[in-house]
Amino acid sequence: LKIMSVTSEEIRLQELGRIITDLQENAGRAVFMSSVTHNTKWKDEYKNCKFDLDVKVKEFVELSESNHELQLEKSLRGLQKIEEDTLNLINENKILEGQSRLLGVEYMKSKALYAESVQKSIIGTIEYRMDKAKNAFRRKISQDIIMSLFSLIILIAAWTVVIIRLKKQLNAYERSEKALRESEERYRAIGELIPFGVWVFSPSGSVIYLSDSFRKLLGLSLEESRKTGWLDRVQKEEAEKIYAKWKECVQTNSLWDNVFHIKDVQGQEYAILSRGVPIRDENGTITSWVGINLDITAREKMEMELRKAKEDLEKRVEERTLELKSANDKLKEEISVRTRAEEELEKRKKEVEAINKELVGKNDELNEFASMVSQDLLEPIRRLIATGNQLEHKLQNNSIEEGISHVKSISSIARGMALFIQDLLTLCKAGKDGLRYELFSLDECVEQAFYSLSVRIEETKVQIKRDSLPDVFGDRMLLTHLYQNLLENAINYADNDNPLIELTVEKTDKGLVLGVKDNGTGIEKDYIDTIFKPGKRENAHELYCRTGVGLGIARKAVEQHGGKIWVESEGGKGAHFRFTLG
């Protein structure tokens, strides 16, 4: 009676095993379909399956009476973690990486472990309850026999009563055996509810029991399946693989887990997932193997379609990637061309801006210079007119000597104007390209400058100190004008009583610094910033003392050679014009 009372729970446990297996399969399929279709309904489907699965697993664990519940929950958590990681990768658009995790070895092992835990929990619960019923029955029989024997010894005279009681106990035993057989029949009927049923094999691989559903599929009776074997319905190559794997499984005492293909009597092919566990006796020796056959034809077909869809998707992705790469290369080339054009345009723009800036400076300088030049030209012209008038007046009065003096003045003014015009030409040439660069000694330029200024040097009796000057690479004529104008300027402003000029050479960290130094009155600070501008000169000197353009020529000559010129002076201590040549 006790065996009969737990029947509904056992049926519910079997039903829950099938439900949680299907729910897990549906959850995995929903995750994979989400990676393929990107449809949010599959994510909702996964959440629903996961919720239902957690509820059903909890109920399954409460009904189970084996030692495999912890393994079941652990394997389920492992599966759900991989599925959730896959969904996260899909959200990050890492489709292929997510699919590889879902189709990977770790996920497949977790699925196998999960299914095995469900199967072991069901079988373990059934075995536990059967053993429990048998043990209870045996204890009951043992107690009754002992009591009967004790009663027989004490009440030997009442043997009739004992016999009657023993008969009742035997009847009860027969009823219990019948109930036990009925229970086993129920378990067998439950097994028939599983697609293609259950099986029991000997360690050698011979059939002990094979469900009717599977035998009907093959068109074999139980005896026929024991004689010829169900492997006759499997292709030869696959049958050899199945047999080899079975031998390995028996040798290693591991779980049986295999997928094979078989045709029914009409020739239709099915994909079968076969899973089983070894059954051991009290000594731990394997006496048989018990397992189930599951029809996974639809699942395998879906997986093949999904693999094909994945391959087609990967092919389209690869083609699209090549198209995008080609378009990207063309775009990069266009960007590169455009960038070079923009860089060239920016370069030209900067050059134009620099030229415009230079032109503005030149224009300002030219306007200032034109104003000064006009004044410098008008002054000698006025003097020529005035001197001419005086000459005419003297000639009318027959003052020959004074007339000769005025003629000399006119000649001197004319020479000054000629020098002024010559300096203007030199200054204009200094601002043009096309200079002739060559390697020569600066001493040659200084000697030529001395020759041009020989009359002024003799008139002023100036003393000149000099050291040997270095060789340079530049324009010989322009550097000759540089020294000539700096020397003439120094002669004009040197000390009247003891004029002294020094040609300086100094080696510094930044290069060679050259210079011309005089011992005159020096230059006031107010004039230092404008000293090199054309026309900036003191009116105290006569025109024959050059034109005021000389220092402008010196600046141009230095700048054309990539150098810099400046003046150092303190009041009453002379002036030192220093320059570099790039």
C-alpha angles and dihedrals in degrees: 000000000000090000090053093050096066097049096102092051092052091049090049090050090053091048092049090050090056092044097051091045091053092044091053091049090049091049092052091046091051091053092049093046088050089056091050103040101025086217114151091215089076090056089053089047089053092050091050092048091048092051093048091044093054091050095047094044090053090053090045092053092049091054096042120095102189135095095250101082095095091051089050094053092043094051090046091053089050092052093047092049092054090046093050091046088052091052090050091051089049089052088052088051091246092134100157093046090050092049092049090055091049092049095038130116094253092057093046092049090050090051091050091047090049094051090045091052091051091049094045092048091053095044093041092051092049092047091046093052092044091051090045092053092045093048091048090050093048092049090050093050092046092051093047093048092049092049090047093051091046089051089047091056095045098037101034089151092058094060091133091063091049093050090051091050092048090051090053091049091050090051089050089050091052090049090050092049089050091049089049091051090048089051090052089049089053092052088049090050090050089052089054088060089066111088106267089000133232134312139204119203133180117240088259090059099252118140117258096166134359124182119251091237092060094042091050088053089056096036092238134132120224091256092048091050089052093050105039099019129229090258087081086077091057125081112265097245093048091044090055090051091049092050093047091050091048091054090050091048092051092048093050095037089227130147118282112239120158142145120213139162125238137175125227125222090277091053096252112145122229132190110226127196107204120193130172147159132215120254115216133198127227090283093052094253115144108244100173146343121245124193149137136248118222126194106232097163094116091045092048090048090050091048090051090050090047092049090049090048089049092050091048089047092049090048091050090045090051092049091046090047091054090049091049091046091052091047090046091051091051090047091049090050091049091047090048091051091046092046091051090048091049091047091049090046091049089048091050090045091054090046090051091047090050091047091047090048090048091047091051090051091045091048092051090046091047092051091050091043092048090052092051093042090052090053092047091050095044093051097060091041090055089048090049090052093046093046090047091053091049090048091052091049093049092047089053088053091046092242096153098169094050089045090054088051091053091048089055089051090052090050091049092050091049091051089050091052090049090052090048092052090046090053091049090054091048091049091051092050090050090062095054133084125240099074116163111241121199140148114262142136120272087221087074091056091048092050091051090049090051089052093051091048097039093114093051092045090052093045094050095037088220119178117226125201118196144165127206110286124220130249116263138187109234149088109315097204094047094049090047089056088047094058093037093056095042090049093047090049090050091049091051094051102034122115110288096219100042109011114194130179126185128196105212132203121186130176113213137169089264094050140267118343117198128188153165117228130190134187098227132121093288130225127292116239091244091064099043095084094050101035094102097049114107113260095018103129139126115264092221092087124079120245092252086066086076129274111273091256095093098087089047088055089049091053092048092049092052094045092049087058092050094254140119132238130200140157130235116199143154122195111274094004102089130248130279115203108199130183145168129215104218 
